[in-house]
Structures are given as structure tokens and as C-alpha cells.
Amino acid sequence: MAQDNFSRVTEFILLGLSDTQELQLLFFTFFLLAYAMVLMGNFLIIVTVRTDPKLSSPMYFLLCNLSFIDICYTSVTIPRVLVALLSGHKAIAFEDCMAQLFFLHFVGSSEMFLLTVMAFDRYTAICRPLHYTAIMARGACWALVAACWVGGFIHSIVQTVLMLQLPFCGPNTIHSYFCDVPPIVRLACTDTTLTEWLMASNSGLISLGCFLVLVASYTLILAKLRAHLSQGHWKVLSTCASHVMAITLLFMPCIFTYLRPAGTLPTSKYICIIYTIFSPMMNPLIYTLRSSEMKESMWRLWKRCRAL
């Protein structure tokens, strides 16, 4: 049958995480609290960095951008999830679904690229301290952040264009709480083998590539610190360990989800919670609470607010 003869799907049904009323209330509370924590934690970081001249180093500039990305990333999915859980309306228009998929991958891949830049920043600061100021000048930082967004846009537009080429004629139920490539591509009423491999090469290789670069960066940092385990270096070692935990929390579920064709293994919608909610929620804690400069700046900000 020709693709023109298909009656195209006009909306999808997001089944969410559960049909049980009690569990839906539990998930609504969880998503609401998680979203509030993401917003408050990351807005606090942005305000603190922007208002304190002492936090003008490239590390805090990049951290401020990471906080902005985390706010955007969670805002792509969680508000619609909250509305669906509260109203029971699970339908999403085809165009809205494609838009959500585009912005999810746009912001998500931009975050992966930015985390890679942040690891390069730490590597330069520790392994090449004499050249750090020249390498990570403010202009270079802006260029690196812009490259992250451009890379995210290119990745996302490729994913979206590949998805728009597929015919959808039913069924239209998505076994997830947001629109993403693996659950949607299974609904296409055509052979998607080539498309699945192209999408896996795009999303999967980006996830794996960034993760390997991050692991290599922190391995070099640890090798540099191994011969100089003074008290200050133990603190840096502890900070690197927390950063590795943060990137593992984001990248391992993404690699498992995207580095394979969509039809090979079922993707658990509960795994998606790790990189869409837990990772953005934990980033403010992992990247700030271990920084004495950040905690002192937050305390000064608190005192200024109380004095108003």
C-alpha cells in the first residue's frame, strides 16, 4: 500500500506511568515536588552566580548555563505530565508530540555537550593550570556554550526530520509519559529498520561519545592527582567523584535507551525517570553543595535578601 493511502494519526495517547488512581496521585505529588526542587535549586544557582562578582570563573559560568538547561529540560516534559495526571487527559496532538520530541533532544543533547565542556574546563584547570586563563577566556567560554546549543539543534533536527518521514496510521498509544523516539518509532506502519539504526547512530553515539570523553577527562585528572594527594587534592578528588556520579546518572540510562534500534528490547518508562527527573534534580546538589565558594555566596545572598 502506498504511503499516501494511510490515514495519518492526528494525536497520540500517552499512557503515563500507571492507570491506578492512587498511584496517579502519588506520581503527581512526586513530579510536582521534583519539578519544584529543579526550579528552586537551579534558579538559586543562576541568581547566585549572576549577582556575586566572586563567582566569575569559567566553572561558574558553565554551571550557570547548566542550570538554565536543566530548567528548560524538565519544563519540556513535567508540566504536561502534571496536567495529564490532574485532568486525566492523556491525548497529545501529533504536532505537539513532535515539538516535544524536538525540544527534548535539543536541550538534552545540549546538556551532554555542556557537561563535556565542563569536564574539559576541570581538566584544563588541574592538568594545565598555567594555560588555564588563556584557554578558558570569556570569549572561548561563550563560543563553547554556543557550540553546545548548535550541536544540540543539529542533532535534534535530524531526529525530528527522520521521525516526520514515517507514516503513522495506528495504533497511537505511547507507553510512556512523554514523546520520545523509541516508543514512537514502534508505532510506524512501515519497516523502520534503517530509520532505527540511523536514529541509534545519532542519539546513541552522541551519548556514548560524550560519556567516553568525560570518562577520559576524569581519568586524566585522577592520574594527575595520584602523585599529589595533599589535603587540597583530596577535596578535588572528592569533587570529581561526585561529578562522575552525576554524569553516570544521566548518561548510562541514555546509552541503554538510545544505543540500539527501538525494536530490539523494550525500554522501561521508569528508566526514563532517571535522566528526565532525577539527573536535573540532583545536579544542583552535586555541583554546588561541595563548593565552599558557592555555599558562602548563597549565604551572602540570603543575608542581602533578609536586609531588604
N, C-alpha and C positions, 0 to 999 in steps of 0.2 A: 504493500500500500504506500502511496506517495505521501511525503510529509505534509503536503497541502491538504490532504483529506482528513488529517487529525483534527478533532475538536479540542482546541488548546485549553488547558486548565487556566482558569481565571483567578483561583485562590487555592491556598494550601491550608491544611488543618494541623496546627501544632499541638500534638498530644500532650506535651508537657512532661512532667516527672511522675504524676500519679493522677488517677481518677477518683481516689478516695477523698471525701470531703474533709476528714480530719487531717489527712496528710497534706492536702492543699493548703489548709490554714497554717500548718507547721512550715511548709515551704514558703508561704507568703511572708511569715514572720522572719524566717531565715534570710530570704532575699532582701527584705526591707532593711534589716539590721546590717547585713553585709554591704548593701549599697550606701547606707548612711555612713558606715565606717570608711568606705572607699572615698566618699566625697569629703568628709571632715578631715581625714588623715592627709589626703593629697592637697586639698585646699590649704591646710595649715602649712604644709611644706612650701607651697608656692608663695604664700604670703610671707612666710619667714625668710625665705631666700631673697625675695624681691625687696624687702624692707630693711634687711641688715647688710650694710656695706662690707662687713667682715666675711660674708659668705659670697665672695665674688670670684672664687676659684672655678676653674673649668668643671671640677667634680660636682659642685653645687649647681652650676648652670645646667649640666646634663641631668642632674637629679630633678631639677625643676621641670625640665621637659618630660622626663619620665612620669612625673606626677600628672602633668597635663594629659599625656597619652592614656594613663590608667583611667582617668576620669572619662575621657572620650570612649575608651574601650568598653567599660562597663555600661555606659549610657546607651550604647548601641543595642544592648540586649535586655538589661534588667528592667527598665521602665515598662516595656511591653509585657514582660513576664508578670510583673506586678499587676498590671491592668487585667491581663488574662486570668490570673488567679482570683482576682477580686470580682470580676464580672462574669467569668465563665465563658467568655467569648474567645474561642481558640482560632478562629479563621484569620488569615492574613492574606491580603491581596498579592497576586503574583508579582506586581511591580514593587510593592513594599518588601516582599521577601528578597527579591534580587538586590534591592537597595541595602537591606540589612546585611546580606552576604558581602556586598561590595565594601561597605564601611567596616565590617568586622575584620575582613582580611587586610584592608587598607591600614587601619590603626594597629591591628595585631602584628602584622609583618614590620611596620614601622617601629614598634616596640622591640622586636627581636633585633633589628638593625641597631637601634639605640643602645640596647644592652651590650652589643658587641663593641660599640664605640666607647661605652663606659669602661669595659674591660681593657680596651686599648689605652684609655686615659690612666687607669691604675697601673698598667704595665709600664707606661712611659714614666709616670711619677716615681716608681720604685726602681725600675731597672735602668732608666736613663734620666736621672734627676737633673743633670747639668743641662740637658737639652729640652727639659720639660716645658719651660716657659716659651721657648721658640716654637716647639712643635704644636703645643696646645694653646696658641694665641687665640684671642677672642674671635678674630675673623675665621680662623680654622675651625673653631667650635661651631660657629654659625653654619659654615659650609658642610660640616659633618652632619649636623642636625637636618639641614635641608636635604642632603643626600639620603638620609634615612626616610624622610617623607616621600621623596621622589621614588625611591626604591619600593616603598610600600604601595604607592599608587600604581606603578608599573605591574607589580605582582598582582594586585587586586583587579586591575582592569583586564588582565589576561584571564584570570579565573572567571570573572563575570562574563566576558565575551564567550568563553568556552561553554559556560552554562546556558547562555542565551541561544546557542546554536542547537540545543537539544529540544526535541519535541516532547511535550508533557500532555498526555491525553487521559490520564487517570491510571491508578488511584492517586489521591492527592493528600494523603495523611503522612505527616513527618513525625517520626518517632524521636522527637527532641523538643526543647523549649525555645529554640531559635533556628533560623535558617542558616545552614552550613552546607558545604559541598557534599560530604559523604552521604547524609540521609536524603538529599535532594536528587543526586545523580542516580540513585537506585530507582527513582520514580519515572525516569525517562522511558518512553516506549520505543526504544531502538537499541541497537547494540552500542554500548558505551565503553567498550574495552579500550580503544585508542584514547578516547577522551579521559578516561580514568587514569591511564598511565601518564598522559600529559599533565593532568592536574596533580598527580602524585609527584611527578618530577618537579613541578613548580613549587607547591607548598611544602612537600616533604623534604626536598633537597635544600630549600631555604632554611627550614627548621634544623635539619641535620648539620648543614654547613655552618650556620651561626653558632650552634651548640659546640661543634668541634673547635671553632676559632676561640670561643670562650674558654673551653677546657684547656686549650693550648696556652692561652694567655695566663690563666691562673696557675698552670703547671710551671711556666717560666718564672712567675712571681714567687711561687713556693721554692723553686730551685735557687732563686736569688737570695731568699731569706734564710735558707737552710744553714748557711755558713755564718749568719749573724743573728742568732736567736737571743737578742737582748730583750729587755722588757718592752721597749717600744715596738720591736719587730714581732713580739708575741701578740701585741694588740693588733697589728696589721694582719698577722696570720689568722687571728680570730675573726677579723672583719672579712677577710677573703673567704673563710669557711661559711659565713652567713650569706655572702653573695653567691657562692656556689649552690647553697641550698635554695636560694631564690630562683636562680636560672634553671635548676633541675625541676623545680615545681612548675615552671612554665613550659620548658622545652620537652621533657620526657613524654607528657601526655600528647603534645602536639606531634612529636615524631611518631608515636604509636598510632595516632589518628590519621595523619596525612601521608606518611611514607609507605603507602601501599594502595593499590586500587580499592575503590569503595566497596566492591562486592566480595572481597576475599575473606574478611572477617567482620562480624558485626561490631559496630562502635557503640560502646555503652554511653548513654546520655549522661550518666553520673560521672564519667571520666571528664566530660566537658566542664563540669563544675570547677575542677581543679584549675584550669587555665583561664576560665572566663570570670571566676569569682575569687577563689582562694588566692591566686597569684597577685591580682591587683590589690586585694585586701591586705596581704602580708607585706607587700613592697614598702609601704611607709614605715612599718615596724622594723623591717630588716635593714633598710638603708639609712634610717635616721637614729634609732634608739642606741645604736652602737657608736654614734658620733657625738663626742662630748661638745664639739663646737655647735652642732645642731641643737642639742638639748639646752645649752646655755643661751643660744639665740631665741629659742622658743620661750625660755623663762623670761628673757628681757622683753619679748613681745607681749607676754602675759602681764608683766608689770606695767608696760606702757598702756595697755588696754584698761587696766584697773585704775590708772591715774586719770583717764579721760572723764 
